[in-house]
Amino acid sequence: MKATFLTEDFLLRTDAARELYHVYAKNLPIIDYHNHLDPKALATDQGYSDLTELWVAHDPYKHRAMRINGIPECCITGTASSEEKYEAWARTCPNVVGNPLYHWTVLELKRIFQIDDLLDSDTAGDIYQHCNTLLMQKEYTTMGILRKWHTKIICTSDDLLDDVSLHRIASESAVNLKILPSLRADSILAFGTPNFQQWLEDLRRVASVNSLEDYLYALHLRLDAFDEVGCCLADHALDNGFAFLLPDIDEASRIFALYLRDGNIVATDKVKLRSFVLLKLAQEYATRGWVMQLHIGAERYTTSRLRRLCGPAGGYATIGNVCDIRSLCDFLDSTEMADNMPKTILYTLNPADNAAFVTLTGSFTGNGVIGNLQFGPAWWYNDHKEGIESHLRALSSYGLLSRFVGMTTDSRSILSFSRHEYFRRILCGYIGEQVEKGEFPNDMKLLGKIVENISYNNIYNWCFDRK
């Protein structure tokens, strides 16, 4: 069966929505300022052996859907052949109707491989053969596919100790495409976790670490390395249970020394030490002109079985509790009181936080800075049509929709850039419906500029235009 619903006006129900999308949004380039693409794949312009390697093997969204559909783990992340894993996804796909994965799948097959058929067990073989044939061609390498999406800037997520020279190599070899690192800073605050001691030993290759002062200096040196290759964003996963308790320098130094001596500290001291270092990092970001991203509210410790089989990012996390707003305000206030609050993006995995996060954008405003604190795009379990519309309504009701910095994929797949088209269609659909209801002015010049800004200009001017 053909994907007949994927017309030129998909998700565009009003005349205003259609004009906004086709005239103002459709042809804008993409800035994807937060994703988990592999820098080595970008630097080497990796090709793909088959559709499974490109599309299925590293996509936790698909893995989650396949598990719900009863697919055994051996055909998801286990020992089954590449073709068997693809076939398992093809069997699952018809059962994904209603989930954004279904729309993304249709968009990706159509936009990149010119396939109009819906994926199911009957069409799987022909689609697999067709795509695998195309993947042998040069324009279907990593860089080639990114060019097909009209991508201009990509920011990967990189540990403090990762080799960021790969981004320079990738950018130098790319055509009209800038590839930058962004700091994924979770390791820095992971005191007491199983892998931290080894990570700390690796950091000691940068500089000696025998005190908290040494630790902060070693971090500073690595931040310099990121800065030198154009990094302008950092990211922290402040998961379920985020708390902020700020000690003074003497107490923080005492706690860190105790940790170096014993390899462990009590829970309250962990919170204090993380809070102190997090604040120091925020001040570093502000000094460098970086944007700080805070991803809040994931509960990643669900199933021990899948954590053991698939690692920490295997698609089995869930939505955590609502944010401790007091702790978040204390942290942001501490950065502001030090006259060193970086531009910041807040993401929540729990949609119950939407109103609170948007209203905070009017609390920590900066002095003459446009959108100093941003409510980031609908994230992870919220990046479906209803979630995006709910996010846009909150921005409209409690903040300034026109200053929103737009969508990002937060994905490991270069095919997931379909989400930018999906978002832009929903954005234009949302605004068009407000026009139809008589709640927004029927002024396409005004609304078209808002659409252009949200889709591209705002994030470029706010983050990347560093004149």
Salt bridges, closest charged atoms under 4 A:
GLU8 OE1 - LYS26 NZ 3.01
ASP9 OD1 - HIS22 NE2 2.86
ASP15 OD1 - ARG18 NH2 2.65
ASP32 OD1 - HIS420 NE2 2.64
ASP45 OD2 - LYS138 NZ 3.11
ASP59 OD2 - LYS62 NZ 2.78
GLU73 OE1 - ARG67 NE 2.85
ASP116 OD1 - LYS110 NZ 2.62
ASP117 OD1 - LYS2 NZ 2.89
ASP158 OD2 - HIS167 NE2 3.40
ASP186 OD2 - ARG184 NE 2.93
GLU201 OE2 - ARG204 NH1 2.45
ASP202 OD1 - ARG205 NH2 3.50
ASP224 OD2 - HIS220 NE2 3.61
ASP224 OD1 - ARG288 NH1 2.90
ASP227 OD2 - ARG288 NH1 3.79
ASP235 OD2 - HIS34 NE2 3.97
ASP235 OD2 - ARG184 NH1 2.34
ASP235 OD1 - HIS295 ND1 2.65
ASP239 OD2 - ARG300 NE 2.74
GLU251 OE2 - ARG254 NH2 3.93
GLU251 OE2 - LYS272 NZ 2.80
ASP262 OD1 - ARG261 NE 2.89
GLU284 OE2 - HIS220 ND1 2.83
GLU284 OE1 - ARG288 NH2 3.08
ASP330 OD1 - ARG326 NH2 2.91
ASP383 OD2 - ARG419 NH1 3.93
GLU389 OE2 - LYS385 NZ 2.86
ASP410 OD1 - HIS34 NE2 2.98
ASP410 OD1 - HIS36 NE2 2.89
GLU421 OE2 - ARG111 NH2 2.76
GLU421 OE2 - ARG425 NE 2.85
